[in-house]
Amino acid sequence: MLWALAAGNFVIGTGIMMPAGMMNVLGDAFGLPVPRIAMLVWLGAIVMGVGAPAMAQIASRLDRRMLLVGALALYVVGHLASAVAPGFGTLLAARVVTVVGAAVFTPQAAAALGVLLPPHRRAAGVTFAFLGWSVAATLGMPLGSWLGATLGWRSAYLLEAAMALAAAVAVARTLPPRVFSPGVSFTVWRQVGGSAALRLALAVTVVQTAGQFTLSSFLAPEYRRLLDAGPGLIAALFTLFGAFGFVGNVAASRLVGRLGTPRTVALTLGAMLLGLSTWSIGVWTGTVALIVLALVPWGLGCFSSNSLQQARLIGLAPALAPATVALNSSGLYLGQAIGALAGSAMLAAGQPGGLAPFGVALMAMALVLSSRVERVRG
């Protein structure tokens, strides 16, 4: 079951990150500037941000196996439609529909684990399932970037559709039937809103994700600008980043039991702050080695922070998990939209050097907010 859900998250993560990896390819194919192509990132993120809590409410009475398989089936259809899109407008429309599957799968998979696993295994189980996102960064995103540059962007969308079909079959075969999460009532939403600790924890997700996506949404064009990198080198750098993301997620799943979730979250945020700071210094000094080196600490904290935040919210209020997990996913996607929009504005204004420093400021803010969660909890 955990492996199947991790595979599902791999497919979801690959689909979410693929447009960022192919930003150069899509821009060249459609003759559009990077900020215009970035609409695939931020508009899709807005849809997911609204869709995650809405679907938690709408789907509260649905069998989780049926719901998760349906989300992956939508991914299959949506990516097939993307592969045959005749123009950018059609591709963008297909993206908006397809990402509804992502808005459903990731938070509802975490919520299902909250029901199926005993309390002492929930944090590790959710972290393991989120390894799929790290593998997506390690293998899926670089593969999509390379395929898009060598065989054409349509081939990358076809591959994603095939992987989504395989993941849907795996989830259907391994997840038990008749798994239901508790319904999300108005009282539950009010309790979440009334908890200062939960509000702060959710704010950490939004701020740290915005800090990352201000730069990570535009890594492909930045690699081309700063390093004069071609498709092969860009794919290799994505792989390097994702490999450290995978290592960081594995390490976090082992450390969280010993250090506790709050301290492990702080470690991941600190690692990302170090990475973005190193990138900023590298750009400012023109030191290519620092730009590449920045991927190490950034990657170590990047993907593990998301799963740890899910586990943190479940631990803070297990009874409110269906709502908080959905809101955390919504915050994740909202942060993506904020970061991508901010980055697009800087690029449109001819200020690409501001991407990383803006991310540094937001990551420092996230670290401060995170340190207050446990104090507010009392």
C-alpha positions in Angstrom: 0.0 0.0 0.0 2.7 2.5 1.0 4.7 1.7 -2.2 1.6 2.2 -4.4 0.8 5.6 -2.8 4.5 6.6 -3.1 4.2 5.6 -6.8 1.1 7.7 -7.1 2.9 10.7 -5.6 5.8 10.1 -8.0 3.4 10.5 -10.9 1.6 13.5 -9.3 4.9 15.2 -8.5 6.3 14.6 -12.0 3.2 16.0 -13.6 3.3 19.1 -11.4 7.0 19.8 -11.9 7.2 18.9 -15.6 6.3 22.3 -17.1 9.0 24.0 -15.1 11.5 21.5 -16.4 10.4 22.1 -20.0 10.1 25.9 -19.7 12.8 26.5 -22.3 11.4 23.8 -24.6 7.8 25.0 -24.5 8.9 28.7 -24.8 10.9 27.8 -28.0 8.1 25.6 -29.4 5.3 28.2 -29.0 7.5 31.3 -29.5 6.5 32.7 -26.1 8.5 34.4 -23.3 9.2 32.6 -20.1 6.8 34.6 -17.9 4.0 33.5 -20.3 4.9 29.9 -20.2 5.0 30.2 -16.4 1.2 30.4 -16.4 1.3 26.6 -16.6 2.9 26.7 -13.1 1.1 29.5 -11.3 -2.4 29.1 -12.8 -2.3 25.3 -12.2 -1.2 26.0 -8.6 -4.1 28.3 -8.0 -6.5 25.6 -9.2 -4.9 23.1 -6.9 -4.9 25.5 -4.0 -8.6 26.0 -4.3 -9.3 22.4 -5.2 -7.6 20.7 -2.3 -9.9 21.9 0.5 -13.0 21.9 -1.7 -12.4 18.3 -2.7 -11.9 17.4 1.0 -15.4 18.7 1.6 -17.0 17.2 -1.5 -15.3 13.8 -1.3 -15.6 13.2 2.4 -18.1 10.3 1.9 -16.3 8.6 -1.0 -14.3 5.5 -0.7 -10.6 6.5 -0.7 -9.5 3.8 -3.1 -12.1 4.9 -5.7 -11.2 8.5 -5.2 -7.5 8.0 -5.6 -7.8 5.8 -8.6 -10.2 8.4 -10.1 -7.6 11.2 -9.5 -4.9 9.2 -11.4 -7.4 8.4 -14.2 -7.9 12.1 -14.6 -4.2 12.5 -14.9 -4.1 9.9 -17.7 -6.8 11.7 -19.7 -5.4 15.1 -19.0 -1.9 14.3 -20.1 -3.1 12.6 -23.2 -5.1 15.7 -24.1 -1.9 17.8 -23.4 0.1 15.6 -25.7 -2.1 16.4 -28.7 -2.8 20.1 -27.8 -2.6 22.2 -31.0 -1.5 25.4 -29.2 -0.5 27.0 -25.9 -4.1 28.0 -25.0 -5.3 24.4 -25.4 -2.3 23.1 -23.4 -3.1 25.6 -20.6 -6.7 24.6 -20.5 -5.7 20.9 -20.3 -3.4 21.8 -17.5 -6.1 23.5 -15.5 -8.3 20.4 -15.7 -5.6 17.9 -15.1 -4.3 19.3 -11.9 -7.6 18.7 -10.2 -6.3 15.2 -10.0 -3.3 16.4 -8.1 -5.5 18.5 -5.8 -7.3 15.3 -4.9 -4.5 12.6 -4.8 -1.8 14.0 -2.5 -3.9 15.3 0.4 -6.4 12.4 0.3 -3.6 9.8 0.2 -2.1 11.4 3.4 -5.6 11.5 5.0 -6.1 7.8 4.1 -2.9 6.9 5.8 -4.0 8.8 8.8 -7.0 6.4 9.0 -5.2 3.1 8.1 -2.0 3.5 10.1 -1.7 3.4 13.9 -0.6 6.7 15.6 3.0 5.7 16.1 3.5 4.9 12.4 1.7 7.9 10.8 4.5 10.3 10.6 6.9 7.8 9.1 4.2 6.4 6.8 3.3 9.9 5.4 7.0 10.7 5.0 7.6 7.4 3.1 4.6 8.0 0.8 6.0 11.5 0.0 9.2 9.9 -1.2 7.4 9.7 -4.5 7.8 13.5 -4.8 11.6 13.2 -4.2 11.8 10.4 -6.8 9.8 12.6 -9.2 12.5 15.3 -8.8 15.3 12.8 -9.1 14.0 10.8 -12.1 10.7 12.1 -13.4 11.4 15.8 -13.8 14.9 15.4 -15.4 13.5 12.6 -17.7 10.6 14.9 -18.8 13.0 17.8 -19.4 15.4 15.6 -21.4 12.6 13.9 -23.4 11.0 17.3 -24.2 14.3 18.6 -25.5 15.3 15.6 -27.5 12.1 13.9 -28.7 9.7 16.8 -28.3 7.5 18.0 -25.5 4.6 15.8 -26.6 6.6 12.7 -25.8 7.0 13.8 -22.2 3.2 14.2 -21.8 2.6 10.8 -23.3 5.1 9.2 -20.9 3.4 10.9 -17.9 0.0 9.5 -19.1 1.5 6.0 -19.2 3.0 6.3 -15.8 -0.3 7.6 -14.3 -2.1 4.5 -15.7 0.4 2.2 -14.1 0.1 4.0 -10.8 -3.7 3.8 -10.9 -3.6 0.1 -11.3 -1.2 -0.3 -8.4 -3.4 1.8 -6.1 -6.5 -0.1 -7.1 -4.8 -3.5 -6.4 -3.2 -2.6 -3.0 -5.4 -0.1 -1.2 -8.1 -1.7 0.9 -11.7 -1.0 -0.1 -14.2 0.9 2.0 -11.6 3.3 3.5 -13.4 6.5 4.6 -11.9 9.6 6.3 -14.1 11.4 8.8 -16.4 14.0 7.2 -15.2 17.6 7.4 -17.9 19.6 9.0 -18.2 23.3 9.6 -17.2 22.7 13.2 -14.0 21.1 12.1 -13.1 24.0 9.8 -13.9 26.4 12.7 -11.7 24.5 15.1 -8.8 24.6 12.6 -9.3 28.4 12.2 -9.4 28.9 15.9 -6.1 27.1 16.6 -3.1 29.5 16.5 -0.6 26.6 16.3 -2.4 25.2 13.2 -2.6 28.6 11.6 1.1 29.2 12.1 2.0 25.7 10.8 0.0 26.2 7.7 1.6 29.7 7.2 5.0 27.9 7.3 3.9 25.8 4.3 2.8 28.8 2.3 5.8 31.0 3.0 8.5 28.3 2.6 7.0 27.1 -0.7 6.7 30.6 -2.1 10.3 31.1 -1.2 11.4 28.0 -3.1 9.2 28.5 -6.2 10.3 32.0 -6.8 13.5 30.4 -8.1 12.7 26.8 -8.7 9.9 27.6 -11.2 12.6 29.1 -13.4 15.6 26.8 -12.9 15.7 25.7 -16.5 15.9 29.3 -18.0 18.2 30.3 -15.2 20.6 27.4 -15.9 20.6 28.5 -19.6 21.2 32.1 -18.6 23.8 31.7 -15.9 25.6 28.5 -17.1 24.8 28.5 -20.8 23.5 25.0 -20.2 22.1 22.8 -22.9 19.3 20.1 -22.4 21.7 17.4 -21.2 23.3 19.6 -18.5 20.0 21.0 -17.4 18.6 17.4 -17.0 21.8 16.4 -15.1 21.4 19.4 -12.7 17.7 18.5 -12.1 18.9 15.0 -11.3 21.5 16.2 -8.9 18.9 18.4 -7.1 16.4 15.6 -7.0 18.9 13.1 -5.8 19.7 15.2 -2.7 15.9 15.7 -2.3 15.5 11.9 -2.2 18.4 11.6 0.4 16.9 14.3 2.5 13.5 12.6 2.5 14.9 9.3 3.5 17.0 11.0 6.2 14.0 12.9 7.5 11.9 9.7 7.8 14.6 8.3 10.1 15.3 11.5 12.0 11.8 12.4 12.8 11.3 9.6 15.2 14.4 10.6 17.2 14.3 14.4 17.0 10.6 15.0 16.8 8.7 16.7 13.9 9.3 20.3 15.0 13.1 20.0 15.2 13.3 18.0 11.9 11.2 20.7 10.2 13.6 23.4 11.5 16.5 21.4 10.0 14.9 21.2 6.6 14.0 24.9 6.6 17.6 25.8 7.6 19.0 23.6 4.9 16.9 25.4 2.3 17.8 28.8 3.6 21.5 27.8 3.3 21.0 26.6 -0.3 19.1 29.7 -1.5 21.7 31.9 0.2 24.5 30.1 -1.4 22.8 30.5 -4.8 22.4 34.2 -4.2 26.1 34.6 -3.4 27.1 32.5 -6.4 25.0 34.8 -8.8 26.3 37.9 -7.1 29.9 36.9 -7.4 29.6 35.1 -10.7 30.9 31.8 -9.1 29.4 28.9 -11.0 30.6 26.4 -8.4 28.5 28.0 -5.7 25.4 28.0 -7.9 25.8 24.2 -8.4 26.8 23.6 -4.7 23.6 25.4 -3.6 21.6 22.5 -4.9 22.9 20.2 -2.2 21.4 21.8 1.0 18.4 23.1 -0.9 17.7 19.6 -2.2 18.2 18.0 1.2 15.5 20.2 2.7 13.2 20.7 -0.2 10.9 17.6 -0.5 11.2 16.3 3.1 9.8 19.6 4.4 6.5 18.9 2.7 5.9 15.5 4.1 7.1 16.7 7.6 4.6 19.5 7.5 1.8 17.0 6.8 3.0 14.8 9.6 3.3 17.9 11.9 -0.3 18.9 11.3 -1.6 15.4 11.9 0.3 15.3 15.2 -0.9 18.7 16.3 -4.6 17.7 15.9 -5.2 14.1 14.7 -9.0 14.5 14.8 -8.8 17.5 12.4 -6.4 15.8 10.0 -8.9 15.6 7.0 -9.1 19.4 7.1 -5.5 20.3 8.0 -4.0 17.9 5.4 -6.2 19.4 2.7 -5.3 22.9 3.8 -1.6 22.1 3.9 -1.8 20.9 0.3 -3.7 24.1 -0.5 -1.0 26.1 1.2 1.6 24.2 -0.8 0.0 25.1 -4.1 -0.8 28.6 -3.0 2.9 29.1 -2.2 3.8 27.7 -5.7 1.5 30.3 -7.2 2.8 33.2 -5.2 6.4 32.2 -5.9 5.9 31.7 -9.6 3.9 34.9 -9.9 6.6 36.9 -8.1 9.3 35.3 -10.2 7.4 36.1 -13.4 7.1 39.7 -12.4 10.9 39.9 -11.7 11.7 38.3 -15.1 9.2 40.6 -16.9 10.9 43.6 -15.2 14.3 42.3 -16.3 15.5 41.6 -12.7 16.3 37.8 -12.7 19.0 38.5 -10.0 16.2 39.1 -7.5 14.8 35.6 -7.6 17.0 34.0 -5.0 17.3 36.9 -2.6 13.5 37.1 -2.5 13.4 33.4 -1.7 16.0 33.8 1.0 13.8 36.4 2.7 10.8 34.2 2.6 12.6 31.2 3.9 14.0 33.1 6.9 10.4 34.2 7.6 9.3 30.6 7.4 11.9 29.5 9.9 10.8 32.2 12.4 7.2 31.2 12.0 8.0 27.5 12.5 9.8 28.2 15.8 6.7 29.8 17.1 4.4 26.9 16.5 5.2 24.8 19.5 5.4 27.9 21.8 1.9 28.9 20.8 0.7 25.3 21.2 1.9 25.5 24.8 
